[in-house]
């Protein structure tokens, strides 16, 4: 399989000759220029070639396969002939992310993208499929379930994408992938994206890809110690409260100067406008600015006449400012290298620095990946409360008053105090002055920001499906024997009605539980696979939910009995 070297191409997505409506969507979203994987993968995919790409999460691979896929869509086909693309992903979180991205990129085309995954309502998914869907984004287990029910029609599929193929294999989906690919037309384009090109990945490529274009996008090495001098913290907050949370965090941190990184220039402009309305001196920096505009912005920031620089990664390339006290990631950088580059702009020249990341609950895995690659701990902090903000403002007022007192030159104001002292206590006069000063700075927000825990386990749709499964269960759950083991906590043993006779392996069980529950594999304890059944140790506090969810889904394409193990009592 020939390997395609990386070459320089003209900047911007226009050079990639995508559909004008797709380009317009990218412009509206504020995307500035293609990433290396996008430059390398989009041309061969547009030409109809199969692609085998080594690219890690965060390199921009979703757009790399989504943009050509949208370019080739025919959205006017009848419902049963409309599904032209199938994207297979390892987890429901990724299914939702990819579907959301395809919806944004294909808005001008009227493209319909549907995520289907285990734990969500099968009936709702079937209704959506009947109405007609252009792109189906699915986890392997649920995709196979729909194929066997004949509720998803793949006869018109022209493109199949395997995203994060190595992770799907790790989760035990190898046979499911084979069955799904066998159900798609023989004449199709296949794109396989994987973080590694291990032998098992190349084996799939040899079987299902025809003369693929091989693309390797290597990660830039993360230098040890680059992030070690910076205090790294993250706040988990829902997207709806992100702006409010950022304003409150900045109020509490009171940075000397800060760079706030955003993903798109549209977001940069919106954020700069909002922060200026809150009283900050914020300047926007992105690829939409002329060189003169860029120079003026940087002059203000270097001269400390701007407190905040709101920037995209592209615009901030080569940025060298020593006095930056804080770096804020308004979104979690998908790649650890981007994270290290960003936070490396603070803590320079022996100064201390703070790196702050705003993470949505579903982005917890991305934080863990950054920690693993950098070897640095990111401390999860609670978003400041109204009381925290008021306390911080009192601290700042106290510090400001101390500086004014030490600075002297107060004679002109003593007469005012002397006059008021004839009526009031001096302590009351001073307290009133502080109150008045704080009122001029603005009051704290009245509304508290709801707490958002990282890696929320239960998706609402899956919770509803679990409740239905519990009501339909023919046999009541029996308490299993509780032992100590998984991560030092209590575990329960579950009985799964399938074993070696059904070719079930430990990896299949780990994959099913991890996929449906959003758990890491390490949270699952010992697994024993017998001829006709299996025993799995799971966290006690999640046992009932795991029973309900697995009872409502398929393992190796079959619905199996799942309950607490009676022998473990």
C-alpha positions in Angstrom: 0.0 0.0 0.0 1.7 3.2 -1.1 2.3 5.8 1.6 1.4 9.4 0.9 4.0 11.9 2.1 2.8 15.2 3.7 3.2 18.1 1.3 2.6 21.8 1.5 -0.7 23.0 0.0 -2.3 26.4 -0.2 -3.8 27.7 3.0 -7.6 27.5 3.6 -10.3 25.0 2.8 -11.0 26.6 -0.6 -8.0 24.9 -2.1 -9.5 21.5 -1.3 -12.3 22.1 -3.8 -15.2 21.2 -1.5 -18.9 22.0 -2.2 -19.5 25.7 -1.8 -22.3 25.1 0.7 -19.8 23.1 2.9 -17.2 25.9 2.5 -19.9 28.4 3.6 -20.6 26.4 6.7 -16.9 26.3 7.6 -16.7 30.0 7.1 -19.7 30.6 9.3 -18.2 28.3 12.0 -15.0 30.3 11.9 -12.7 27.4 10.8 -9.4 29.0 9.6 -7.3 26.4 7.8 -7.2 22.6 7.4 -5.1 20.5 9.9 -2.4 18.1 8.5 -4.8 15.1 8.5 -7.5 17.1 6.7 -5.0 18.3 4.0 -3.8 14.7 3.5 -7.1 12.8 3.6 -9.7 15.1 2.0 -8.3 15.0 -1.6 -8.1 11.2 -2.0 -11.5 10.8 -0.3 -13.0 13.3 -2.7 -11.4 11.3 -5.5 -13.2 8.2 -4.3 -10.0 6.4 -3.0 -10.0 4.3 0.1 -8.0 5.7 2.9 -6.0 4.1 5.8 -5.0 6.9 8.2 -3.0 6.9 11.4 -4.2 9.9 13.3 -4.9 10.4 17.0 -7.9 12.0 18.6 -7.6 15.8 18.3 -5.9 15.9 14.9 -9.1 17.0 13.2 -10.0 13.6 11.7 -13.7 14.0 12.1 -13.7 16.9 9.5 -11.2 14.9 7.4 -13.8 12.2 6.7 -17.0 14.2 7.2 -16.3 17.0 4.7 -15.7 14.7 1.6 -18.6 12.5 2.8 -20.9 15.6 2.7 -19.5 16.8 -0.6 -20.7 13.5 -2.3 -24.2 13.3 -0.7 -27.4 13.2 -2.6 -29.9 14.4 0.0 -32.9 14.2 -2.3 -33.1 10.4 -2.5 -36.2 8.4 -1.2 -35.9 7.4 2.5 -35.0 3.7 1.9 -32.3 4.8 -0.6 -31.1 7.9 1.2 -28.5 6.5 3.7 -25.3 7.1 1.7 -22.7 6.8 4.5 -22.2 4.7 7.6 -19.7 5.9 10.3 -18.8 3.3 13.0 -17.4 4.6 16.3 -16.5 2.9 19.6 -18.7 4.9 22.1 -22.0 6.7 22.2 -20.2 9.9 23.3 -18.2 9.9 20.1 -21.3 9.0 18.0 -23.0 12.1 19.4 -20.0 14.3 18.7 -19.5 13.1 15.1 -23.3 13.5 14.4 -23.2 17.0 15.8 -20.2 17.9 13.7 -21.7 16.5 10.5 -24.9 18.4 11.2 -22.9 21.6 11.5 -20.8 21.1 8.4 -23.8 19.9 6.3 -26.4 22.5 7.4 -26.4 24.2 4.0 -27.0 20.8 2.3 -29.9 19.9 4.5 -28.0 16.8 5.5 -29.5 14.6 8.2 -27.1 12.7 10.5 -28.4 10.3 13.1 -26.4 8.8 16.0 -27.5 5.3 17.0 -26.1 3.6 20.1 -27.1 1.2 22.8 -29.2 2.3 25.7 -31.2 4.8 23.7 -34.8 4.2 22.6 -34.8 1.7 19.7 -38.3 2.8 18.8 -37.2 6.5 18.4 -34.2 5.4 16.3 -36.4 3.3 14.0 -38.8 6.2 13.5 -35.9 8.5 12.5 -34.5 5.9 10.1 -37.9 5.5 8.5 -38.1 9.2 7.8 -34.8 9.1 5.9 -31.2 9.7 7.1 -28.2 10.7 5.0 -25.5 9.6 7.4 -25.8 7.0 10.2 -23.2 7.2 13.0 -23.3 4.1 15.1 -21.7 2.0 17.7 -21.1 -1.6 16.4 -23.5 -3.4 18.7 -26.5 -1.2 18.0 -25.6 -1.0 14.3 -25.7 -4.8 14.1 -28.9 -4.9 16.1 -30.6 -2.6 13.5 -29.2 -4.6 10.6 -30.6 -7.8 12.0 -34.0 -6.1 12.5 -33.8 -4.8 9.0 -34.6 -1.3 10.3 -31.5 0.3 8.7 -31.2 0.2 5.0 -27.6 0.0 3.7 -28.1 -0.8 0.0 -27.3 2.8 -1.0 -24.3 3.2 1.2 -21.3 4.5 -0.8 -19.0 5.3 2.1 -18.1 3.5 5.3 -15.9 5.1 7.9 -14.2 3.2 10.8 -13.3 5.9 13.3 -10.9 5.0 16.2 -10.8 1.4 14.8 -8.1 0.3 17.3 -10.4 1.2 20.2 -13.3 -0.7 18.7 -11.0 -3.8 18.4 -9.9 -3.3 22.0 -13.5 -3.3 23.1 -14.1 -6.7 21.4 -16.0 -5.5 18.4 -13.9 -7.3 15.7 -16.6 -9.8 14.7 -19.3 -7.2 14.8 -17.3 -5.0 12.4 -16.9 -8.0 10.1 -20.6 -8.6 10.1 -21.5 -5.0 9.5 -19.1 -4.6 6.6 -20.4 -7.8 5.1 -23.9 -6.2 5.1 -22.8 -3.1 3.1 -22.5 -3.0 -0.7 -19.4 -4.6 -2.2 -18.7 -1.5 -4.2 -18.1 1.2 -1.6 -15.4 3.6 -0.3 -13.9 2.7 3.0 -11.9 5.0 5.3 -10.2 3.6 8.3 -8.8 5.9 11.0 -6.7 4.6 13.9 -4.3 5.9 16.4 -1.9 3.1 15.5 -1.3 0.9 12.4 -0.8 -2.3 14.4 -0.9 -5.6 12.5 -4.6 -6.2 13.4 -5.5 -2.8 11.8 -3.5 -3.6 8.6 -5.2 -7.0 8.5 -8.6 -5.3 8.4 -7.3 -2.9 5.8 -6.0 -5.7 3.5 -9.4 -7.4 3.7 -11.8 -4.5 3.3 -9.8 -1.6 1.7 -8.8 -1.5 -2.0 -5.5 0.0 -2.8 -5.9 2.6 0.0 -4.0 5.8 0.3 -1.9 5.4 3.5 -1.6 8.5 5.6 0.5 8.9 8.8 0.1 12.0 10.9 2.7 11.7 13.7 2.1 13.4 17.0 4.6 16.0 17.9 6.6 14.8 20.9 5.7 16.4 24.2 8.8 17.6 25.9 9.1 16.6 29.5 8.8 19.5 32.0 7.3 22.0 29.6 4.1 22.0 31.7 5.5 21.3 35.1 6.0 24.9 36.2 2.4 25.8 35.6 -0.5 25.3 38.0 -3.0 23.3 36.0 -6.7 23.3 37.0 -10.0 22.4 35.3 -13.6 23.4 35.9 -16.3 21.0 34.8 -19.3 23.1 33.6 -22.2 22.5 31.3 -22.0 24.4 27.9 -25.0 26.5 28.8 -23.2 28.0 31.8 -19.7 28.3 30.2 -19.7 32.0 29.6 -21.0 32.8 33.1 -18.5 30.4 34.6 -15.6 32.0 32.7 -16.5 35.5 33.8 -16.7 34.4 37.4 -13.4 32.5 37.3 -11.7 35.5 35.8 -13.2 37.8 38.5 -11.9 35.5 41.2 -8.4 34.9 39.6 -8.0 38.5 38.6 -5.3 37.8 36.1 -2.6 40.3 35.4 -2.9 39.4 31.7 -4.4 36.3 30.1 -4.8 34.5 26.8 -8.1 32.7 26.3 -8.0 30.1 23.5 -11.0 29.2 21.5 -11.5 26.7 18.6 -13.0 29.1 16.0 -12.8 32.7 15.2 -16.6 33.1 15.5 -16.3 32.0 19.1 -13.3 34.4 19.6 -15.4 37.4 18.4 -18.4 36.4 20.5 -16.3 35.9 23.6 -14.4 39.1 23.2 -17.6 41.1 22.9 -19.2 39.4 25.9 -16.1 39.9 28.1 -15.8 43.6 27.1 -19.4 44.0 28.1 -18.5 42.6 31.5 -15.9 45.4 31.9 -12.7 43.6 30.8 -10.4 45.0 28.2 -10.5 42.1 25.8 -9.0 42.0 22.2 -9.8 39.3 19.6 -7.0 37.7 17.6 -7.8 35.3 14.7 -7.1 34.7 11.0 -9.8 37.0 9.9 -7.8 40.1 10.9 -5.5 42.0 8.6 -1.8 42.3 9.5 -2.4 45.9 10.6 -5.3 44.9 12.9 -3.2 42.0 14.3 -0.3 44.4 15.0 -2.6 46.8 16.8 -4.0 44.1 19.0 -0.6 42.8 19.9 0.7 46.3 20.7 -2.2 46.8 23.1 -1.6 43.4 24.8 2.2 43.9 25.1 1.6 47.4 26.6 -0.9 46.1 29.2 -3.7 48.3 27.8 -5.6 45.0 27.1 -6.2 42.5 29.9 -7.3 39.6 27.8 -6.3 38.3 24.5 -9.0 36.0 23.0 -7.3 33.9 20.3 -7.4 30.8 18.0 -4.4 28.5 17.9 -3.6 29.4 14.3 -3.6 33.2 15.1 -1.4 32.6 18.2 1.4 30.8 16.4 4.7 32.4 17.2 3.1 34.5 19.9 5.9 35.5 22.4 4.7 37.5 25.4 6.5 37.1 28.7 4.1 38.7 31.1 1.1 36.3 30.6 -0.1 35.2 34.0 -2.9 32.9 32.9 -3.8 30.8 30.0 -7.5 29.7 29.6 -8.7 26.9 27.4 -12.4 27.8 26.7 -12.7 24.3 25.3 -10.6 21.2 26.1 -7.8 20.9 23.5 -8.4 17.6 21.7 -4.7 16.9 21.4 -2.2 16.9 24.3 0.4 18.7 22.2 -2.0 21.6 21.6 -2.6 21.8 25.3 1.1 21.9 26.1 1.8 24.6 23.5 -1.0 26.7 24.8 -0.1 26.6 28.5 3.6 27.0 27.6 2.8 30.7 27.0 2.5 31.3 30.8 5.0 30.7 33.6 7.9 32.1 31.5 11.1 33.8 32.7 10.9 32.2 36.1 7.4 33.6 36.8 4.5 31.5 38.1 1.7 30.7 35.7 -1.8 29.3 35.9 -3.5 27.2 33.2 -7.3 27.0 33.4 -9.5 24.6 31.3 -13.2 24.7 31.0 -14.5 21.1 30.4 -17.9 19.9 29.6 -18.9 16.7 31.5 -18.4 14.5 28.5 -14.9 15.8 27.9 -13.5 14.1 31.0 -11.8 11.5 28.9 -9.9 14.2 27.0 -8.6 15.6 30.3 -7.4 12.1 31.3 -5.6 11.7 28.0 -3.8 15.0 28.4 -2.7 14.0 31.9 -1.4 10.7 30.6 0.6 12.2 27.8 2.0 15.1 29.8 2.5 13.2 33.0 1.0 16.2 34.8 -2.0 16.3 37.1 -4.9 18.6 36.3 -6.8 19.5 39.4 -10.6 19.5 39.1 -11.9 22.6 40.9 -15.4 23.7 41.8 -16.8 26.7 39.9 -16.7 29.7 42.2 -19.9 30.5 44.0 -21.5 33.9 44.5 -20.1 33.9 48.0 -16.6 33.1 46.7 -16.8 36.0 44.3 -18.0 38.4 47.0 -15.2 37.3 49.3 -12.6 37.7 46.5 -13.9 41.2 45.8 -13.5 42.1 49.4 -9.9 40.8 49.3 -9.2 42.9 46.3 -10.8 46.0 47.9 -8.7 45.5 51.0 -5.5 45.3 49.0 -6.4 48.3 46.9 -7.2 50.4 50.1 -3.9 49.3 51.6 -2.0 50.6 48.5 -3.9 53.9 48.6 -3.1 54.4 52.3 0.6 53.6 51.8 0.7 55.9 48.8 -0.3 58.9 51.0 -1.6 62.2 49.5 -4.9 61.9 51.4 -5.0 65.4 52.8 -7.6 66.6 50.3 -10.0 63.9 51.5 -9.6 64.3 55.3 -12.1 67.2 55.4 -14.8 64.9 54.1 -14.1 62.3 56.7 -13.8 64.9 59.5 -17.2 66.3 58.5 -18.9 62.8 58.5 -17.1 61.9 61.8 -19.3 64.5 63.6 -22.3 62.3 62.8 -21.0 58.8 62.4 -18.4 56.4 63.7 -15.1 56.3 61.8 -15.5 52.5 61.3 -18.9 53.0 59.7 -17.5 55.8 57.4 -14.7 53.5 56.2 -17.1 50.6 55.7 -19.4 52.8 53.6 -16.5 53.9 51.5 -15.6 50.2 50.8 -19.2 49.4 50.0 -19.5 52.3 47.6 -16.2 51.3 45.9 -17.4 47.7 45.4 -20.7 48.9 44.0 -19.0 50.9 41.4 -17.1 47.7 40.3 -20.4 45.9 39.9 -22.2 43.4 42.0 -21.7 39.6 42.0 -24.0 37.5 39.9 -27.0 36.5 41.9 -27.5 33.1 40.3 -25.4 30.1 41.3 -23.9 28.0 38.5 -25.1 24.4 38.7 -22.4 21.9 39.5 -21.6 19.5 36.7 -19.7 16.3 37.6 -17.1 14.9 35.1 -17.8 11.7 33.1 -21.5 11.6 34.0 -22.4 8.0 33.8 -26.1 7.9 32.8 -27.3 9.4 29.6 -31.0 10.4 29.9 -32.1 8.2 26.9 -30.2 5.2 28.3 -31.7 5.8 31.7 -35.2 5.7 30.2 -34.4 2.5 28.3 -33.0 1.0 31.5 -36.2 1.8 33.4 -38.3 0.1 30.7 -36.0 -2.9 30.7 -36.4 -3.3 34.5 -40.2 -3.2 34.2 -40.2 -5.8 31.5 -37.7 -8.1 33.2 -39.4 -11.5 33.9 -37.2 -12.4 36.8 -36.4 -10.2 39.8 -32.9 -9.2 40.5 -31.2 -11.3 43.3 -28.6 -9.8 45.5 -25.2 -11.0 44.6 -22.3 -11.6 47.0 -20.6 -8.3 47.6 -16.8 -8.4 47.9 -14.0 -5.9 47.9 -11.8 -5.4 44.9 -12.6 -3.1 42.0 -10.6 0.1 42.6 -10.7 -0.6 46.3 -14.6 -0.3 46.4 -17.4 -2.8 46.7 -18.2 -5.1 43.7 -21.1 -7.3 42.7 -20.9 -10.4 40.6 -23.2 -10.5 37.5 -24.3 -13.6 35.6 -24.4 -13.2 31.8 -26.2 -16.0 29.9 -23.5 -16.6 27.3 -20.0 -18.0 27.2 -17.5 -19.9 25.0 -20.3 -21.7 23.1 -21.3 -18.3 21.7 -17.6 -17.4 21.2 -17.9 -14.7 23.9 -14.5 -13.5 25.2 -13.7 -11.3 28.2 -13.0 -8.4 25.8 -16.6 -8.7 24.4 -18.0 -8.2 27.9 -15.6 -5.4 28.8 -16.5 -3.7 25.5 -20.2 -4.0 26.0 -20.2 -2.7 29.5 -17.7 0.1 28.8 -19.6 1.2 25.7 -23.1 1.2 27.2 -22.1 2.7 30.6 -19.4 5.1 29.6 -16.9 3.3 31.9 -13.2 2.8 31.5 -12.3 -0.9 31.2 -10.2 -0.6 34.4 -13.4 -0.1 36.4 -14.5 -3.7 35.6 -13.2 -6.5 37.8 -12.5 -10.1 37.3 -14.2 -11.9 34.4 -14.8 -15.7 34.1 -16.0 -17.2 30.8 -17.5 -20.7 31.0 -19.1 -22.8 28.2 -22.7 -21.4 28.6 -22.4 -18.4 30.9 -19.9 -15.8 32.2 -19.4 -14.1 35.6 -18.4 -10.4 35.7 -17.4 -8.3 38.6 -18.7 -4.7 38.4 -18.9 -1.7 40.9 -21.7 -2.5 43.4 -23.2 1.0 43.1 -23.7 0.5 39.3 -24.7 -3.1 39.3 -28.5 -2.6 38.9 -28.1 -0.1 36.1 -25.6 -2.4 34.3 -28.1 -5.3 34.6 -30.9 -3.2 33.1 -28.9 -1.7 30.3 -27.2 -4.9 29.2 -30.5 -6.7 29.3 -31.8 -4.2 26.8 -28.9 -4.4 24.4 -27.0 -7.1 22.5 -23.7 -8.9 23.1 -22.1 -10.5 20.0 -25.4 -9.7 18.3 -27.6 -11.6 20.7 -29.8 -10.6 23.6 -28.6 -12.4 26.7 -30.0 -12.9 30.2 -28.1 -10.6 32.6 -28.7 -10.7 36.4 -26.9 -10.8 39.7 -25.1 -14.1 40.2 -27.1 -16.2 42.6 -24.2 -18.4 43.4 -22.3 -15.4 44.7 -24.7 -14.9 47.7 
